[in-house]
Amino acid sequence: MNEYILTIDEGTTSARAIIFDHSGEIVSVAQQEFTQYYPKPGWLEQDPIEIWTTTMEVIGKCMIQSGLTPEQIKAIGITNQRETVVVWDKNTGTPVYNDIVWGDRRTAPYCDELKAQGYEPMVKEKTGLIIDSYFSGTKIKWILDNVKGAREAAEKGDLIFSNIDGWILWNLTKGEAHMTDYSNASRTLLFNIHTLDWDDELLELLTIPKSMCPEVRPSSGHFAYTKVHNLFEGKAIPIEGIIGDQMSATFGQCCFQKGQCKITWGTAGTMTMNTGDEAIESKNGMLTTIGWGLNGKVQYLLEGTVYNAGSSVQWLRDEMKFIESSGDSEFFAAKSTLPLGTCYVVPAFSGLGAPWWDSYARGTIFGLSRGAAKNDVIRATLDSIGYQTRDILESISQDMGEKIELLRVDGGACNNNIITQFTSDILGINVERPSNVETTAAGAAYLAGLSVGYWKDEQDILNNRKVDKVFHPEMDTAQRERLYAGWKNCVKALMVWSEGEKAL
């Protein structure tokens, strides 16, 4: 087969273009980082124009490296950092403000007001989400309320919004397609995951005109054709798949059946469990969200996200200067001399996510003694990823009423054997790492390929899946529970501190 699928993977810190063949193997990949802006503490923005120009560059590099012609690209899939939102003028294509990133906390006080007014039960029933600054809706409202002339332009019908997927689609089609998919729409606080429509009550609550909303379609299916002629030598290539990154990783991990579960350790750490065609409401701090729309059906997920997983290793590298590259963390952590459980790092740099949901918490180190050294802090930071994974796994298990026996892992951090082994130890279950850890990009490729018959069905995709290693728990139960009790004690202490910060 001389045809291929191109995925555009819009991550939190970089844009990537990846070409896949029919066996799910990577033919070519190009990646480039874009700038992160921190205007104030707790704020995080990016330049949408830079994201688009970076995207064009990586597509061009990927195509050149592959040696393929545009005629050999059967379809394009898009996957993206979710909740990061762009508001732009539909007439000029110009953003009215930087995109506000998912980890931005500027709307936390407004979210507190909405919760105090009793809106959360209604919001959760309709969207499956809690009221939190993590999601797109309050970010859109902030832009309309704080950018001069934005609200007036929105009321006139001149402004539109989307998460990053829709921004890329708009530019790929030169403004002809303002669309998103079910998975991305379900992360806005504005979309009813049961009726599969933008919800008038939620739009009114956040004072967002409905005219701003993109058209919502299933994740696998025809969206539009590319119109950027300099990218593909004038060939119009069909865009056939769009899906949020965590849902895409779930699909890429072949979690097609109810009860199958994965965690992606990227910038954040996100665990999802397939709950089939049933939107199960969590009683334990998890989110209910749409996984994907495929073949006329919608799959739902239970999801828990911690805000800092791989980014905590980047913190060791960039801010603390403890390591030169993220890969060095495994080498130095292995040299730690303190017993496990002596030192804990809680990397709540932008708050605590699931199941705690504390926007005011911040990163903290517990248990430092005079004998604690750099390697011990590195080891405790790696272990924090395993502890946070257990926080989510226990909550999802309680919601499902059953013990999870196997966890599939992906994302860059899963290549670190200390992180993956410790996660197996602290969970007490097997942890499975695939040979191809680029499951996020693969998921979008699979959905696009299914739409055009490149892969005929899910079994065809499942045949591609290969396992690199299964990690088995090596820690005894008493030590496991002692270490985890220490972790929970640290989190509770941090939340006491954050209560004081909230009151200031």
N, C-alpha and C positions, 0 to 999 in steps of 0.2 A: 504494500500500500504506500503510494507516494504522496500522501496527503497528511497534514498535521493540524494540531489545534494550538492556537496562541492564547495564553492567559496573560492578562494585565493584572498584576497584583499590587494594589495600592496599600502599602503598610503604613504604620504610624510614623516611621522614621525614614522610609525609602520607598521608591517605586521600582518595580521589577517587571520585566517581560520574560516569559518562559514559554518555550515551544515544546510540546509533548508529541510523542509518536503513539501509535495504536496500542503498544504494550505498556503505556503509562510512563515510559522512560523520558528523561529530559534530553532534548536534542541540543538546545541552546538556552542560555540564560544571561541576562544583563541586569545589573542593579546599580542604582545611584541614590544616595541619600539626599534629602532636602532639609532646609533649615527649620529648626524649632525655635519659637519665640516665647519668652517668658516675661510679658510686660509688667506683671505684678506677682507677688507670691500666690501660688495656687492657680495662676492663669497659664494657659498654654494655647498658642495659636500657630498657624502655618499660612503661607502665602499660596492661595489657590492657583495663581498664575505660574508660580514656580513648580507646583506639583504637576501641572499640565505640561509645561516645557520639559520637565524631567521625564515625564511619561513618554513624550515623543522621542526623546533621546534614547531611552532604554529600548523602545520598540525598534528604532533604527539600528542600534548596536546588535540587538538580538537577531534581527534578520540578516545582517551582514555576516555575523559569526556563523550562522547556520548554513549559509550558502544557498538557502532556499529562495524561490521566487514567490511573489505574492499569490500566484495561481495555485501554489501548493498549500496555502493556508485555508483549510476547509471552513473554519469558524473561529470566532473570538469569544472568550469568556472573561468576565470582569469580576474580581473579588476585591474587597476593600475594608479598611479600618471603619468600623461601624460607629454611629453616633457623632462622628466628626461632621460638621454641617457647614455648607456654603450657602450664602444668600447672594443672588446676583440679578442684574438687570436683564430681562429677557430680550430687550431691544438691542442692547450693546454687547451683551455677554460679559460685562464687567462686574466683578464682585464688589459689593458695597462695603465689605469689611473682610479682614482675614477669616479663614475658616477657624472655627472654635473646636478644639480637639476634645475627644471623649473624656480625657482625664482632667479637663479644666473644671475648677470648682467655684467659679465666680457666681453661679446662680444658686449656691447652697442655701443662703439666707432666704431667698424667694421660695425655694422648695420647702424649707421649714415653715414658712407662712402657709403654704397650701396644705401641708400636713396638719398644722394647727387648726385650720379651718375645716378639717374633716373630709378632704377630698380624696385621700388615698384609697379607701375601699372602692370607690367608684372607678378610679383610674386603674387600680389593679384588676378589677373585674373585666374591664374592657380591653386592657392592653397586656395583661399578664406581668406588668412591670410595677415597681415601686416608684414613688416620686423621688427623683434624685437628679442632681445636676449632671450625672453621667450621660443622660439621654438627650436627644437632639432638641426636643420641643422647647425647653426653657432657654436654650442657647439662641434659638430663632427669635423668641420673644425679646431677649436681651438686645440683640442686634436691632430689632425694630424700635425698641425703646431708647436706645443709646446712640445710634448713628443718625446724624442730622439728616432729615428728609426721608429716612427709610420708611417710617410708618406711612407717611403720606403717599409715597411711591407704591408701597404694597397695597394700600387701599384702592389706588387707581388701577391695580392689576399689572403694574410694571415689574414687580419683583417676584422671583420664584426661588425655591430652595430645593436642596437635596443633600443627602449624604454624599461622600466622595464618589461613589459609583455613578450617580446621576450627573455629577459635574464632568466626569470623564466622558460619559456617553454623549452629553450635550456637545462637548468639544470635538469628539470623534465624528459627530454627524453635522458639524457646523451649525448647531442650534436647531436642528430639525426634530430631535427627540428629547423630550423632558419626561423621563421615565425612571422607575426604580422597580425592585422586585419585592415580593412579600416579606422576605427576611429582613431587608433594610428598613422597609416601612414599619415593621413591627418593633423597631428600636427608637421610635421618635416620640413616644408618649401621645401620639395623635391618631394612631391607627387601631381600629377595632379588629383584634385577631380572630374573632368569631364570625363577624359579618364580612370581613375582608374589605373594609371600606375606611376611608378617612372619616373620623367621627366628629359630627358637628358640635356636640357638647364639649368635647375636648378642645377643639379648635377655638370655640368661644371662651372656654376657661383661660386659655393661654393667649387670647386675642390675636390669633393668627388667621388671616384671610384664607379661605379655602382655595382661592385662585392661585396661591403660591405652591400648592401641593403637586408633586409629579404624578403621572399616571402609574398605576401599580399593576404589574404583570407577574405571572409565575416565573420562578427562577430559571427554568429551562424552557426555551421557546424563542421565537424570533422577536427581537427588539427593533433593529434598524440595520442599515448598511453604513459602512464608513464613508466619509466624504472628504477626508483629509488626504488629498491626492499625493502630496510629497512623501507620505508615509508608506504607501503601498503602490507606488508607480501608477496611480490613477485607478487601480482596481478597487471596486467596492466589495468589501468583505463583510459577510453577515455577522452581526453580534447576536449570539444565540444563548448566552447564559450570563446572569448577574446574580451574585449572592454575597452576603456579608461574610467576613473572613472566618469567623468561628463556625458558622453553619457550613461554610465551604470545607473547612478542615474535617468536620463531622462526616460530610459526604465523601471526602477524599480518603478518610479512614475506613470507609465502607461500613459505617454504622447504620445500615439500612433497616435493621430490625428493632422492634421495640425492646428496650432494656439494654441495648448496646451503648457503651459509654467511652468517651475520650476526653483528654485534656490537652490543650495546646499551650506550651510554655513559650510565648513570644514576649513582646514588651510586657503585656499582662499575662495572666494565666486564666484560661477559661475552660471550664468543664461543662460538657453537654451530655445529656442522656436522651436518646430517642424514646419518645412516649407514644409513637404511632399517630393515629388520627385523633387522639384525645389530648386536649389542652388541660393538663393536670395542674391545679392550683397548689402552689407550695405553701406549707405551713411552717417552713423552716428557713425563710430568708432567701430562697431561690427565686429565679425568674421563670415565667412561662413565656415561651417565645416561639415564633414560627421558624422551623428549620429550613424548609424549601417547598416550593410548589412545583410538582412534576406529574405529568400524565393526568392532569385534571384533579389531582389530590394534593392536600397540604399535610405535611408532616410537622408535628410539634416537638419541641424540646423542653426539658428542664435545664436551666443553666445557672451556673455560679461563676462569678469573675472576681479574681483578686487583681488589684490594679498594678502591682509590681512583682513580676516574676523575672523574666530576662533583664528587665530594666534595673533590677537590684544588682545584677552582675555588672551591668554597664556603669552603675554608680561606683562600684569597687574600682573600675577601670578609669573612669573619666574624672570623677570628683575626688575620690580618696587616693587615686594614683597608686593603689596597692598592686595592680597588675598592669601589664602592657597590652594584653589582648584578653578578650573574654575567655578564650580557650585556656589561658594560663591558670584560671581559677581552680581547675581540677588538680593541677600539679601542686599548688601551694596549699590547698585545703587538705590534701593528703599528708602534709607535714604538720598539721595542727597537733598540739600535744595535750590540750585540755580534754578531759573526758566529755563525751556528749552530754548536753544538758547543763553544762557549766555556764555557757554564754549563749544568749539568744539574741538574734537580730529580728525585729519586726519591721519590715520595709514598707511602712505605711506612708510613703513620701507624698502621696496625693489622697490620703485617707484610707480607711479600711473598706474593702468591698464585701462580697458575700462571705459568710452569712451575717456579718456584723453591721455593715452599712453605717459607718461612722465617718462623715465627711471631714470632721475636725481633727481626727487622729493624724499623727505624723510619725515618721520613722524614728525608731528608738532602739538602743542597745541595752540589754539587761545582763546583769551578772558579771560585769567587768571587775577583774581583780588586778593587782599589780603585776601578776604573772601573765596576764592576757597579752597576746601579741597579734601582729597582723594576720598570721595564718589562721589563728583562732576565729577572728572576725570574718575572714573569708569563708571558713568552714560553716560558721553559724549562718551566714547569709545564704549559702547554698542549701543548707538544711531548712531554711525558712520556706523554700518553695515546696518541700515535702509536707511541712506542717500545714501550710495554707491549702494544699491539695486535700489533706485529710479533713480540714474544716468543711470543705465543699462536699466531699464524698459522703461524709456522715449525714449531712443535711439532705442530700439527694436520696440516699438510702432510706432515710426515715419517710420522705415523701412517697417513695415507691413501695415502702413496706417490705423491702427485700434487701438482702446483702448483695453488694456488687462483688463479683468474684474475679473480674479481670478489667484492668484499665489500660486502654490504648493511649500512648503518649506521642506527641509530635512537637514541632517547633524547635528552634535552635538549641535551647537548653537541654533537650532530651539527649543530645549527643554527649553531655557530661555524665559520665558513669556514676560519679558520686551522687549527683542529684537523683538520678533514676533509681539507683540501688537504695538510697535512703528513703525514697518515696515508697518503694516496695516494702521496706522494713517498717516504716511508720504506719502504713496502711494494713500491713499483714496480708496482702494479696499479690498476685502476679501482675507485673507491669510489662506491657508488650510494646516494643519499639519497631516500627516498620523499617524496611531497607531504604525506602524513599521517604524522608521526613518532610518533603515539600508537599504535604497533604493539602494545605490551604489552596495553593495554586492548582493542584491536581483536581480538587473538587469542582472548581469553576470550569476547568477544561472538560471534565466528565459531563457536567450539565450541558455545556455548549455542544459537546460531541453527540450526546444523546438526542438533542434536538434535530440534528442534521443526519442522524443514522450512522455516524462514525463508529459509535458503539451501539449495539442493538438493544441492550438491556442491562440491568444492574448485575446480573450474573457474568456478563461479558467483562464488566469492570472488575468484579470480584476476582476473576481469573488473573488479573494483573497484580494483585496484592502479594507482597513478599515481606516476611518478618525477618528483621535483622537479629533481634535477641529478645528473649523473655527473661526478665529479672524476677527472681524468686526471693521471698522474705527470708532473711538470715538472722533476724533479731528475735530474742525470746519475748514472750508476751509481757512479762513484768517490766522489762526495760522499755518496751514500746509504750506502755501506758504511763510509766513514770515520766518519760520524755515529753509525751503529749500533754500530760497534766501541767508540766512546767511551762509549756508553750501557752496554754490557755490562761494560766496565771499571769503571764506577761501581757497578753492581749487585754485581759480585764483591768490590769493596772494602767495600761495605756489609755483605755477608755475612761477611766476615772480622771486622768490628766486632761483628756480632750473635753470633758464636761466643763472643766475650769476655763479652757480656751473658748468654748462656745459662749460662756457667760461674760467674757471680756468685751 
